[in-house]
């Protein structure tokens, strides 16, 4: 399926699952994947950079993965912080089902995969990790980030990985100008043509 359709809520075509062997949190894992989702054949370069560059998540609290795909970020959060509650959101129902089943296969009972609107709007997040769906378009991307980033808990941190040639620097500027007072936006690192952006909410 063309990549511009991976953010459809219900991908066209039948769901055909296949095994996926990947390394997550330092160990080889056998999971499931399918067509009609983002990066169905493994961990994409941006997500790999994010997982390599950011510090360990809090051991407890609420952690969020925006745009979970088949689950590499959410599953890593869950494996690193088994006492935390991990929320994985996606508009693609196939992604939600895959993330849910992959979490069960790894024994990660602390993962809740759902549509964005199914997350209690009162929940605040201690950490957000995301490889945001840049290709949905600037307006939709901005709306997505403004839905979730203000829901950082006081003292919380979000980590976003964005390809340089897809507007990482302009997104950093926009976030700094647009997020309410109490939020700080900075560039954490650059690796393999990707920027990792850090968004902090003051305590």
N, C-alpha and C positions, 0 to 999 in steps of 0.2 A: 504494500500500500504506500502511496505517496506520502512523504513526511508531512505535507501540509494538512493531512487529514487525521493525524494521530490524536488530535485534540477533539475529535468528534465524540459525542456522548455515546453513540452506538455505532461502532465501525461496521461498514458493509462487509459482506462475505462471512462465511462460517468461521467460528472460532476453532482453530486447530492447534492444540497445545503440543509443545515438544519440550524435551528436557534441555536444561541450560546449566552448564557447569561453570561456575565463577568462583573467584576468591573474594570473600567478604570477611572483614574483621580478622584478617590473618589466617583464614582457613578455607579450604576448598568446600564448596557447597553445591549440591545438586538441587536445582529449582525448576520451575516451569515458566515458559514464555509462550507467546503466540503472536501472530501477525496483527496488524491494525493498531499497534501501540508504538510509543517512542522507543527507539533503540532495542528492538526485540532480540537481537543476537548477542547481547552482552552489555557491559558497562561502557557507556559512551565516554569520550575523552573529557568532556566538561565535568561530568559526575566523578570521574576518576581523579581529576585535579582537586575537586572539592573534598573528596574523602581523604586525599593525601595531605592537603594544606591546612585544614581547620583543626583546632584543638579538640580534645575529647569533650563530649557533651556532659552536662550535669548528670550526676548519678541518679537523681530523683527529679520529680516535677513533670511538667507537660512539654513534650518535644513535638515539633511539627515538620513534616516534609510536604512542600507544596509541589504538586505535579509528580506523583509517586511512580508512574509507569509500572513496571513489574515489581518494583520495590527496593532497589539497591540502597537508596539513602535511608528509607524507613527501617529496613532490616538491619543496616549497620547501626543506626541509633539504638534499636532494640537490643542488639547483641552487646553493644558497649554499655548500655544503661538498663539492665534488666529490671531494675526497681522503678524506672520511670514509665510514664504512659506516653506512648508514641501515637500521634495522629498522622495518618497518611491520606492526603486528599488528591483527587483527580476528577476531571469531568468525564473521563472515559471509563465507562462501567466495566469494560474488560480489564482495565488496569486495576480497578478496585478489587475485582474477583481474584486476579493473579496475586496481588500483594497480600490479600487475606489468606489465600491458600499457601503461598510461599512462607508467610509468617508461621502458619500452623505446622508446616513441614519442618521448620527450624525450632519448633517449640517456643516461639516468641508469643506468648499469650498477652503481652503488653502492647500489641499493635492493634489499633482501630483504623481500618481503611474505609473511607466513605466519600460520598459526594460532598463538596464544600458546604452546601446548605444544611447538611445533616450534623455539622459540628455545632455544639452549643455556643451561641455567640458570646456567652459570658466567660468562656474558658480563656485564660491568658497563658502565653507560652514562654517558658524559660529559655528555649533555644528554637530557632527556625533554621533548617538547612534546606536549600533549594537550588536546583538547576532550572531556573524558570523558563517557561515556554516562550522564548523570544519571538518565535515565528508566528504567534497568534496575532501580531500587530501591536504597534505602540500603544494605541488607546486601550486595547483589551489588557495588555500587559500592565500598564499603569493602574488600571482598575483592580487587577488581581493583587498587585503588591499593596495597594492602599486598603484592600480588604483585610490583609493578614498582618502586615508589619506593625500597624498601630496596636495590634493585639499582643505585642510583646509585653511580658510582665516587667515591672520596674526592675532594673538591673539585668534584663534579658538581652540576648544578642542574636542577631540573624546573620547568616552567612549565605551569600549568593554568588554563584559562579556564572560568568557571562563572557562570551567570546569577544575579544577586542574588536574584531571587524564587524561585529553585530551590535555595536553601540555600548560597550561596557562603560566607557568614560562619560558619555552623555547621560547614561542611566544613573551613574553615580552623582552627577551634578543635579539631575532632576530630583532624585531622592533627597539630596541635601537641601534643596530649595523647597520641597513640597511637604515633607514629613513635618509634623507639628513640633513645637519646641520641646526640648528634652530628648530629642533623637540626634545622634551623631553618626555621620556616614563617612567611611574612609576606605581606602584601598588596602587590603591586607597583604596581597601578594599577586605576582604575575608568574604564570608558568604555562608553557606549551600553547601560547597564543590566547590564554584565558586570564581574566582578572577574577580574583576572589574579593568581593566587597563585604565589608563588615558594617552592620547597622546595630548600634547600641542604644538602649533606652536607659536613661539615668535612673538611679535607684530612688 
